[in-house]
Amino acid sequence: MSFLTKDELTPAFALAAGGENINSLIQGRLMSLTMTDNRGFEADQLDIELDDSDGKLALPKRGETLSLHLGWKNEPLIYKGTFTVDEVEHSGVPDKLTIRGRSADFRDTLNVKREQSYHQKTLGDIVRTLAERNKLKAVIDEKLDKIKLAHIDQTNESDGSFLTRVAKSEGAIVAVKNGNLLFMKQGQGLTATGQPIQTMHITRSVGDGHRFSLADRGAYTGVIANWLDTREPKKKKAVTVKRKRKSKQPTKPAEPKEKQGEYLAGEQGNVLTLSHTYATKENAARAAKANWEKIQRGVASFSIQLAVGRADLYP
């Protein structure tokens, strides 16, 4: 059995403000440093607590940019992102200064409510439009990129909220990381560019505690999505008809397309019916499948608290 040495148990970090390393300025005062890596459109957060028992610390400026690397002593440190200081708090006794920053990748423009319609656009078109508007680089799953939406409206809704809604209906997740707007399928083990995510092997022996739970899979047997095509048919152009001989086998007129219906993903029984009515059968089918996959993913959940943290892991 191998045991961890004192040096191997020593956490290490590199913190820079405006590109200048400030480790030496805070090393003797650091009480705690916590970085929370969130999924989706919830910003990553950095919390730093500094000892100010001598009252010599000055309050830092809000808007200051901090970049963070984390890891363990004698090992390469992992870059964890850039954060903008947006909250400063002084408390006591004992006197301490708390500095809180959130991911600098998040733009204020993502929270601005907008009005826009997207007609006959692919998901890729929409994601790239919103990424450009918020000065981000769009990275989207290849299959999702090609999905065409008949029509969708962004009504008094922020870009962040709108993208989250679209992603949910397509069984995808959306996030902002390192200047990229990521739009990808959930639970596929792939990056947004389609590359396999590196497998991380974690055993029970490296954990302090774990939790595993199973839900009742029989709660729902399927998902139904309804659709209703309310688009007005285009006015037909006048045409000249020339009389010609009847053919021996007259062609059968094409059957009109269905204007409404429902799509079932899964099996009949105790089904979940989505409240939203979709514009096309294709949209309803994708929504039903996405929600059915989400229900199946929720059957089991697992969490583990590591005895020694790993900065290379992310949610």
N, C-alpha and C positions, 0 to 999 in steps of 0.2 A: 504494500500500500504506500502511495506517495503522499507527502504532506506539503501544503503550501508554506513557503517561507515568508518571513516578515516583509521582504521587498515585494514578493508576488502579491501580497495582500494590500499593498499601498496604492490607492487610486491616484491617478495622475490626470492633469488637464492642462490645456493651453488656452488662455483667454486673451483675445486681442480687442482693443478699442480703437476704431478708426485705422486699423492696420498695424497698430503698435502693441506688442506683447506687454500685458500688464500683470503677469504672474507675480513678479517681484513686489509689486505695490500692494497686493492683497493677500499674499501667501500667509503672512503671520496673523491676519485678521479673519480669514475665512472660517465661518462656522458651518456652513452647508452650501452645496451647489446641487441643484436638482434640474434636470432637463426632462421634459415630458414630450414624448413623440406621439402626436395624435394622427388619426386617419381622417380622410375626407377634407372638408373645408373648415375644420377646427384647427386653428393655428397651433404650431408647436410652441412650447413655453419654456423659458429659462428663468429660474429663481435663484438668486444669490443672497446669502445672509452674511453680513460682515460685522465683526465685533467693533463697537465704538465706545467702549468703556472709558476711554480717555477723552472722548469728545472732539477728536481732531479730524474726523472725516467730514468732507464737504459733500453736499448732495450732488450727484451727477446730473448732467443735462438730460432731459427727456428728448428722445429722438436720436440719441447716440447709438451707433451700430456696434454690436459685439459679435465676434465670431468665436466658435467653440470647437475644441477637439477634446475627446474623452478617451480614457483607457486605463491601463495599469502601468505601474513603474517597470522600466526595462522592456516595454513592448511598444510597438508603433501605435500612436494615437489615431483615433478615428474621427474624421471631420463630421460634425453633427449639425452644421448649419450656421446661418447668420441671423441675429436677432436685433430688433429695434427696441430700445428701452422706452416703455410707455407708462411705467408706474414706479414710483419711489416712495418708500415708507420708512420713517424713523420711529422706533418704539423703545420702551424701557420701563422699569429696570429689569434685567441688565440692558443697557443701551445697545441697540443693534440697528444696522441699516439694511433694509431689504430692497434689492433691485430686481425688478421684474421686466422681462422683455418677451416679445412674441415674434414669431418667424417673420423675417424681413421679406420673405417671398410673397406674403399676402399684401395685395394692393388695396388702397381705400376704394378704388373704382369698382372692386368686386362687390361692394355693398351698396352701390348706387342703384336705385330703382329705375327701371327703364321700360319702354314700350316698343316692342318690335315683333314683326311676324316673319316667319320662315316658311316659304312655300316651295314644295318640290326640291328640298335640300337634303343632302346626305348628312349623317351625324358628323362626318369629318368636316364638311363645310361649316356647320354651326360651331363646332369646337374651335376650329381655326379662326373663325370670325371673332369669337369672344376672347380667345387667347391674344390675338393681335390688339384688340381693344384695351386689354389690360397689360400690355407689354410683357407677355409671357410667350414661351415657345410651346406649341401644341405637340404632344406626344400621345398618339391614339392607336388603340388596337386595330390591326389591319382589317379584321372582319367587321368590327363596329364602324370603321371609317366608311364602309361602302353601303351601310344601311340607309335607305331613302325614306324620308318622312314626307307624307302627303302635305301636311300642314300642321304647324304648332305655333302658338302665340306666347310671347313673353309679356305679360300684362301686369304693369306696376310691380315688377319683380326684379330683384337684383340678379346680376350675372351668376353669382355664387348659388343663390337659391334655385334659379332656373336650371343650371347645369346639374345640380343635385337631383332635381325632379326628373330631368331627362335620363340621367344615369340610372336612377331607381327603376324607371319604367322599362329599361333595356337590360336590367340585371347586371349593371356595371357599377364601378366606383369612380369617383373623380377626386383629385387631390392636387395640391400645389406643392412641389418640392424642388428646391434648387433652381428656381426660375422656370420650371417646366409645369405646364398644365397637363396632368396625366388623366387619361380617360381609358379605362381598361376593364375587362371582364373580371368578375370576382371569383375567387376560389379556383383559378386555373393553374396556379403555380408558375405564371408567366409574367414578364415585365410588360409594360405598355407597348414595347416594340416587338413583342412576341418571343423574346429570349427566355429560356428557362431560368427561374430564380434558383440560385445556389442552395443546395440542400444543407441545412444545419442540423447536426446530430446532437440531441440533448437527451441525456439519460436521467433517471430518477436520482442517481447518486450525486448529481450536481445541483439538486434543488433543496430548498429549505421547506417547501410546502407545495402542494398541488391541489387542484380541484377538477374533477371530471363529472359531467352530468349527462343524462340521457332524457330527452323529452318523449312524450307519447307520439310516436310516428303516426298513429291512426287518427289523430285529431282531425286532419284534413286528408281527403283522398285525391283531391285535385283542385284546380283553380279555373274559374270561368271568367272570360272577359267578353263583354258585349260590344258590338260595333254597329254604327249607323252612318251610312253614306248620305249626307244631306246636300252634297254639291249639286248645283243646277246643271243640267246638260247644256252643252254649247249649242247655240242656234245653228241649225244646219244651213249650209250654203245652197242656193238654187242650182239645180243641175238640169241638163238637157237629157231627156230619155229617148233613145232610139228604139223603135220596135224591131224585134228580131224573132226568128223562128223559135218555137218552144223546143227545148231539149228533151230527149226521151226520158232522162232521169233528172228531174228538177232538183236543184240544190236545196238542202234543208236550211232554213234561216237560223242564224246563230241565236242561242238562248240568251236572253238578257242577263246581265250580271246581277247577283244578289245585292240588294240595297241595305239589308240588315241581317243580323244573326248573332250567334255566340260561338266562342271557341273554348274548348275544354282541353286543358293540359292536365294529365293524370287520368283518374278514373271517376266514374259516377259514384255517388254515395254522399258523404259529408263534404261537399265542395265549398270553397270560398269564392264568392262572387265579388269581383272588383266593382267599386262604386262608379268609377269613371267609364264613360261610353266613348269608344275610340272611333276615329273617322274612317278607318279602313279595316278590312279583315286581317291584312298583314300586320298592322299595328296592334290589333287585339291579340293576335297569335303570339307576337313577341312579348307582350306584357304578361299574358297568361303563363308562358313558359318561364319568364324571368321570375315571377312570383312563386311559381311551383318549385323552381330550383332553390330560391331563397328559403322556402319552408323546409325543404329537404336538408339544406345546410344547417338549419337550426335544430336538427334532431339531436346532435351531440355538441358539447362545448368542453374545452379543456384550457386550463391556465396553470402556470407553474411560476413560482418565485425562486429565482436562482440564488444560490449561496454566494456566488461570485458573478457580478453583473458582466454582461457582454455588450460592449458599445456597438458591435457590428450587427446586432439584431435590430429589426424594426417591424412595426405592426403592418 
